[in-house]
Amino acid sequence: MRAFIALLIIFLVAGGAYMFMGQSPTNQDDPGGLNPEGQENTTPVDTEDVGEANLADIGTTNERTTTKPDPVETGSTTITTKGEGQSGEIVGHVINGDGRPIEGAKITLTRFDSAAFFFQGPGEVDRSTDRTSKTNAQGKFAFKDVESFDMYTLIATHPGYAPVKLSPLDTTSGAVIEQKLVMTGGSRVYGAILDTQGNQVGGATVTLTPSAVGAGMQEDSPTKHETVSADDGTYEFPHCSEGPHVLSVSADGYGQVTIPNVSISGEADVERNVEMQAAQLLGGMVVDREGSPIKSAKVEAFSMTNRASRTQTQVMTNAEGEYMFEDVPGGSYTLRATAKGYKTATKPRINAGEMGVTIELTPLPTVSGRVFDDNGQPARNFSVNLRQPMRGSDLTMSVAKTRKRIKSNDGTYKITVPMAGNYIVEAQAGSFAPSLSNSFNIAEGQNLVGIDVNLKGGGTIKGRVIDTNGKPIAGAIIKTDNNDWTGGGFDMSLGEMFPGISTKKSAKSNADGEFILRGLHPTKYLVQISHAKFAKTAMRNVIVSEGVETNIKDARLETGSTVSGTVRGPNGAALSAATVNLHLETSTEFPLTYSVRTNKDGAYEIKTVRSGTYWISAQRPSTGGNNPFAGAADLQATRRRIQVSGDGAYQGQDFEIQD
């Protein structure tokens, strides 16, 4: 079933990318619900409900007990649990390839990463929640009071180095997470800007932007490079990171040019020369079905002139709904118009020079209703979002960019729906479990009313964490997740869109090893348990029912084993910053993976490894001069089995990586 679901999601992403890229921007900003004065007033949010993190409400006394913080080490990431509260900390340091600290590096903490680009689209990224910091003389940085979220990305940029990023980072346990980022010189991208007559084009704006494969450029990326061509038309970007990029050039009097396939690998120079054509005009109006002008609509022009370059530019309509492109060269274009509250529309085969091209937009459907608490009273402060049932499955999938936070005296909400289809409204409030409306079908342009949601208390998971001698373990972190969650890269890329309806919450065991998680939506759960001094474990198929207290009783944690060794290169020299992966071969509970990096002596150590049969492998450090496929070859060439049992010390797990 899981394989089918994965294939179905891939199909939805590939076949429905146009829908998400073109239409979903209208959903996030659509006003809905009523404020106390009766006016529409909502604020869209993107939150994860982590509930009672670090609580220890046990039995009938309802006392909350906290334990002394304990360090938790997972691979090369050190996590120290905090006390009460939902926020965490992310700290770390930035060094160069020689291990020296880098001062003045800009560090960006963001929820947006290239994996999410498939579900968001170009120009639609809200970076208002991004946080930035700079490294001090020791190369250190810190982000305190980080809001709970399980897919943060750290991005480091510096004028003298190529950008680097690290993800995902999970702060849902209210933790201090320590990270190390290594920056290298990267590659040089350079070239010349010329017109069709061979004349040099000075003063052209040149941008180099990372791209997500199959989706396009990330226009708002912190790793975006921008410069202006010199008088002789030359340009240069000296420190560029590996991966696919988009090169875009614009200049007064010339048509905009985009080169979508600039591949950067290693430290080798990359040359890209650009030829520009004289610009022509292209314009018209954007109107609704009644012919009324639509203000602030975005109109994009796309032209595939050849396999190497294209034009990709955009403008906004004025108060009269008019738009005008002044930077398109001769050729045929597809125009695409988007506006808040309307379905995206396209006009293919429009030639440069045409004026009076009218694009008509159709209003998107909306769904509205009320949210009630368990006493039948209107909820006043809650959030709502859409979920979509998956065909052939009892699972549902969150619809991107439809989550909204509502404040209302009478529990009223309103959501713009990205397209016609079958949906469910999910509501969350206070200590209630995420609750669902009945499923409904909505047609194009329909304003569906009366879809109410009755909040429910949900179920509870409680239990006790003990060691192999039966003694209670205080300070263990217990987290709930979707029952099919594996923690793999594909699951991470789906984020909130992962199919399922589980409630993500975390708690901390008290001095007696006891914990409790309330307000869980009824379904099957994966329950993960971790602690600094013990091997992580998990339980699948934990059934939660409405109003029922599920007791998982005594969950035992092993002390765990230590696996250590060295990684050396072809000449026998120690490989610093090489990666060693330890992956549990088979498990019905959780396919656990450990990943660490070697120190300056090529040594590594993986602690608190649970019993089981593992695949262990090593990979050379990812630096600019490496063959981009060498890492994958290393993993295959060095892969071998290792049996781990009890609390042993498995020393001498050494690797020699060959060219």
Secondary structure, 3 states (H helix, E strand, C coil): CHHHHHHHHHHHHHHHHHHHHHHCHHHHCCCCCECCCCCECEEECCCCCCCCCCCCCCCCCCCCCCCCCCEEEECCEEEEECCCCCCEEEEEEEEECCCCECCCCEEEEECCCHHHHHHCCCCCCCCCCCEEEECCCCCEEEEEEECCCCCEEEEEEECCEEEEEEEEECCCCCEEEEEEEEECCCEEEEEEEEECCCCECCCCEEEEEEEECCCEECCCCCCCEEEECCCCCEEEEEEECCEEEEEEEECCCECCEEEEEEEECCCCCEECCEEECECEEEEEEEECCCCCECCCCEEEEEECCCCCCEEEEEEECCCCCEEEEEEECCCEEEEEEECCCEECEEEEEEECCCCCEEEECEECCEEEEEEECCCCCECCEEEEEEEEECCCCCCEEECCCCCEEEECCCCEEEEECCCCEEEEEEEECCCCECEECCCEEECCCCEECCCCEECECCEEEEEEEEECCCCECCCCEEEEEECCCCCCHHHHHHHHHCCCCCCCCEEECCCCCEEEEEEECCEEEEEEEEECCEEEEEEEEEEECCCCEEEEEEEEECCCEEEEEEEECCCCCECCCCEEEEEECCCCCCCCEEEEECCCCCEEEEEEECCEEEEEEEECCCCCCCCCCHHHHHHHHHCEEEEECCCCEECCCCEECCC
